[in-house]
C-alpha cells in the first residue's frame, strides 16, 4: 500500500483488501482510471489539516500509484534519524513543527550522500551512516503553486559529537536531543509522517 501525507492528512492507495483493513477512514473510494478524481481528492485534503485519512482502492494499485505520481513533479530527498551516545534522537524546529534534518537530492548524488550532506548543512554534525530506516511521501506546493510530491529516504545515523550549528537560512530555529520513546509521549508539535516514522523505527545504528 502507498501512503502519501497531504497537509497533515493521510491518503492511502492500495488493493481493495488493503483499504478494507484500514480503520478510521473518512472516505474510501474505488479508482476507475480517472486521474482527475485523484486530483480532486488531493485538493480536498490540501484544504484541511485535521489528520483525517482517505483511501482509494484498485485492482491494479501500481497503475493507480503511477497515475497519482503523474499529477506531480517528483523531487527526491533524504535525511537522518540521528542518535547520540545517550541514544537520544535529534529533532529540529522549523516553521512551527519539530522535524528531522533532511533536504533535496542534488543531481548526480546518491541518496546516502544527500542524507549526510543535508545533516551536515542543517546541523553541523558529522555522522556515521547506518541502515535505511524507511521512506515517507508528502506533497506540497512550490512558491509558484506547482504540485510537488516528495519522497524522503531516511537513514539511521550516529553522532559522536552533539554540538550543533543550526542553519538559519533553512528556517531552523531550535533543536533538542530526546529519547525516541518519549517523543510520542511529549507535547511537541511534530509532522504526522515524522511521528509515525519515529514510532516505527528500531534505531539500529552501526557505530
Helices and strands as residue ranges (DSSP letters): E 2-6, E 9-14, H 16-20, E 27-30, H 35-46, E 53-57, H 61-69, E 73-74, E 77-83, E 88-94, E 97-99, E 102-104, H 111-123, E 128-141, E 147-158, G 168-170, E 172-179, H 180-183, H 192-200
